[in-house]
C-alpha cells in the first residue's frame, strides 16, 4: 500500500495513482499549526503538531489499517519525505510492519512525472484516429482497447469530451497535476514496440493543457481517417450529448458566442431551432457550418501522413466494431 500522509487538499490536487490518503494533519489542523509557528514559536507549533499527528495516526491504526497482518509493508510519503512521513513510518515500524518512506516524498515523484512526460512520448509510435466531429472516434478507441490494442484515451483521462460543449455532467475535471500523473502512469504501461492509438485532439481538453512534448508527437503522427455522413454524425452527437437538450444554458451560451464568426442570421436560425427543439436539424447544421469547416482547416494546417481512409455508414456498435477490426489488420509501418 502506498500511503499518502499529506493533507486532503494536497492529495486531491495530485497523488500517486492507487495511493491511499491517510493524512496525519487535516487542512484545518495544518493551517492551525502554521499559524502557531508564525505568531508564537516553532517549539509550540511542533508540540501542537505532534499531538495532532499522534491522534490522527492512532485513528488510522484503529480504522483503515485495523485488519492489516504482520506482513503488511507500506510505502509512506509526505511532501518532501520529512517529519510527517517519518512519524507515520516510525509508528508503523514499532507495530512490527516493515515500513518504507519515499525518498524526497511527493516532490521527488512529481519531478519524475515531469521528466517522464518529456522523454517517453518520443519513443512511442502514435497513430491518430482522425475524423470530423461526431465520427465516433472515442468509441473506436474503446473498441480497439477491447481487442487488445494500446490506446491513449485523453478525453477519459481529462474527464471531458474535448469540444466546447464537452463538459461531462456531474464529473469535474482533474487538476492539471493529477491529469499528468495519470497520463504518466498510462505511458508506463505501453510497449514501445507496438503502436499507440490516440484520438485527434486540440492541445487543450476543457481546462486541461496537454504537455507540449506529447502534443508535438501527436501532431506529427500519421493518421487513420474516419469518414461518416453528417446525418449519422448528428444522430450520434444527439445520443452522446442529450444532457444539452435538457439543460439549454451551455448550448445557448455557445450559439450566442458565435455571432461574430457566423453572423446574426445564422445564429438566429440556430436559436430558433433550439427554441422549437428541432435537435436533429440543429446538430446537422452546426456540423456542416461550424465544426466541419474548423476540422478541415486544422487538417490542412497539420498535413499529417494518412495511412488509410475508412468509410463508416454510421456510428452504431456494429460499424464501430467493424472499423476497429479494419484498423487492426492494417499495415501501419
N, C-alpha and C positions, 0 to 999 in steps of 0.2 A: 504493500500500500504506500502510495506517495501521499504524505500528509503535509498540507499547506497550512502553516500556523499563522499566516498573515491575517489582517482584519478582513471582514466580509466584503468591504468595498474594494480592497486591493484584489481579492480573489475574483470578484465579479468583473473587474476591468480586464484581467487576464490571469490565466493559470495553466500549468502543465496539463495536457489532456489526461483525463481519468484521475486527476488528483482529487483528494478528499479535503474539504475545508474543515479544519478543527482549530479555529482561532484561539490564541492564548489571550488576546485582548479584543474586545468588540470595538467598533468605530468610536463609540462614545467614550469607552474606557481609555482608548489610545489618546484621544483628544484631551481627556482629563489629566492623564499623566504628563502630556506635553505642556499643558498649562502650568502644572505644578513645577515642572522643570524650568520654565521661563520666568515665572513670577515668584517662586520661593527658592528652591535649591535642587541640585541634582541628587543629593542624598535622599531628600523626602520623595522625589519622583521615583527613584529606584525602589525605595521601601514600599510605596503605594503600588508600583508596578508589580513587584514581587508577590504581594498579597493577592492581587487580581489574577496574575498568571497562575499561581498555585491553585486558586479556586477553580479557574476555568479548566486547567489540566485535570483536576480531580473530577470535574463534571464529565469530561470526555472519557476518562477511565471507567466511570460508572455507567456510561451510555454507549457511545459509538464503539468503544474498544472493549466493552464488557465481556464479549464472547471470544476474544482472541486467545488462542492457546500459547504454549511456551515456544512454539516455532515461529511466531509472528515476528517479521523482520521489516519494520517500517523505514522508509527514507523520508526524512523530515527536513523541511526548509522554511526559511522566512525570506526577508528581502535581500539581505547580504550574507546570510549564513552567520548571523550574530546571536545576540542573547536570547531572542525568542525561540529559535530552533534548538539552541543548546540546552535551554531549560527543559524543553519538552523531551529531548533525547536523553537527558540525564535521568529524568524520572522513569522513562521507558526502560532504560538500561538497569535501573535499580529494581524494577519489577522482574527483570530477568530476560527481557527481549533483546535480541541483537539488533541494535539501532544504528542507523546511518544518518549523517547530515550531508546535505548537498553543498559542496564547496562553492562558495561565492553566492549561494542562495538563488533566488529568482533572478537577480540582476545578471548573474553568470549565464543562466538559462536563456534569458532574453537576448543576450549577446550572441549566443549560439544560433538562435532563431533567425536573427537578422543576417548573420553570416551565411547560414544555410539558404536563405531566400535569395541571396546573391549568387551562390555557387551552384546550387542544384539545378535550376532551370536550364542552364547551358548544356547539361549532359543528358537531358530528356529529349525524346523525339515526339514533339507535339503534332497532332493532326487536328485541324479546326473543322468542326461541323458547322457549316455556314448555311445561311438561307434567310429569306425575308421574314419579318416578324410574323409569328403565328404558324411557323412551319413545323412545330413540334420538336424543336432541337433538344430541349431538356428531356422530353420523353424518350427521344432516340438515345441520349446518353444513358438514361436509366436502363433501357433495353440492352445496350451494349455492355453495361456493367453486369446485368443479369446473365449475359452469355460469357462472362469471364474476362472481358476486356478491361484494360486500365483506363479509368475515367476520372477526370478532374471536373467536378461539378461546382463551379464557382458560385452559382446562384444559391445552391444549397448551403454552402459554407457562409455566404453573406446574408442568408435569410431574406432574400429579395429577388424579384424576377427580372431585375435589370432595367426595365423601361421606366419612363416617368410615372407610370401607374403600377409599378411593380411592388409596392409595399404589400406585405403579407399580413392579413388580418390577425390580430392578437398574437403576433410573433415579432418582437422587437429585434432589430439587427444587433449582432455582437459589437463590442468595441473594436476599433481598428487593431489593437494589440491581440485580442482574443482571436479575431479572424486570422491574423498572421500566424498565431500559434497552431491553430487547427490546419491551416494551409501547409505549414512546415511539417506537421505530423503526417499529413496525407502524402507529401512528397517522399517522406522516408520509406513509405510502403511500396513505392514504384520500382520496377525493374527497368533500368536504363536501356536494356536491350529490346524492350517491347514498346510499341507506340502508346502514347497517352492521348486519349481523345478529349477534347475540350470544346465548349461552345464558343462561337464568335461573340465576344463581349466588348463593350467600351472599356476604357481604363477606370471607370468608376461604376460601382454597382450600388445604387442608393447612396448611403453615406460612406461606403467602404471604397477606399482607393487601392487599386491593385499595385503591388510593389513594381517599380519600374523595370527591374530585370525580367520579371515574369511577363509583363505586358509586352516588352520588346520581343521576347521569344515567340509569343503567341501571334504578334503582328507579322512576323517573318515566316511563320509556319505554313506549310501547304494546307489546302482546304479540300473538303468534300462538300460540294454544293447541293443543297436540297431545294427542289423547286415544287411548289404546291399551289394550286389555283387559289385566287383571292377569296372566292366564296367559301371554300373549305377552311381556309385560314381564319376567316371571320367567325365561322361556327366554332372553331377550336378556341379562339380567344374568348368568345362569349361563355363557353363552358368553364374556362380557366379563371376568368375574371368576373364571375357572376356577382361577387360582392359589390362591384361598382354600379350595378343596376339596382341594388338595394339601397346603398348609401351614395347619393349622387355628388357629394361635396368634392371629392377628388376629381371626378370626371368633369364637372362644371369648371373647376379651377383650371384644369388642363386646357379645355377648349377656349375659355376666356383669355388665357395667356397666349393663344395662337393668333390673335387678331393682327398683330404687326407683321407676322410672317405670311399669313394666308388671306388677309383682308376681311373686312366686315361681312361681306356677302357669304363667304364660305363658312365662317364661324357661326353666323346667324343660322345658316342651314343646319349645321351640326347641333346647335342649341335647340332648334325646332324638333329635330329627330329625338333628342333626349326628352324633351317635353312630351312628345307623343309616343315615347317608348318604342320607337322603331329601331331596335337594337341591332338587328342583322344589317340593315341598310347603313346605320351609323358605323358599325365595325368595318364593313367593306369600304366605305368611303374614306374613313380615317387611314386605312391601309393604303389605298390607292393614291391618296393625295397628300399624305403626310409621312407615314412610316416607310413605305416602299421607296420614294424618292431619296429619303435620308439614307436608307440602307444602300441603295445603288451608288450614291455619291461616295459613301465610305468604302465600298468595294473597289471603286475605280482609284481611290486615293491610295489604298494599301497595295493593290496589284499583286495579290498572292498567287502562287502557283496552284492551279486547280488540278487535283488528282483525278477527280471524276465528278460527273453530274448525275444526280438521281432524281427522276420524276416520281412524284408521290401523289396519288389521286386525292387523298385526304389525310387527316391526322388521327384516324381511328387506330385502335390497338393492332389490328391485323396489318395495316400498312406500316405502322411504326416498327413492328417486329420484322417485317419483310425488308425494310430499309436497313435495320441493324444487321440483318443477315448478309445483305448485299455488301455492306461496308466491310464486314469481317473477312469476306472472301477476296477482297481487292488486294492487288499488289501495291504496297504503299512506299516502296523504295524509290 
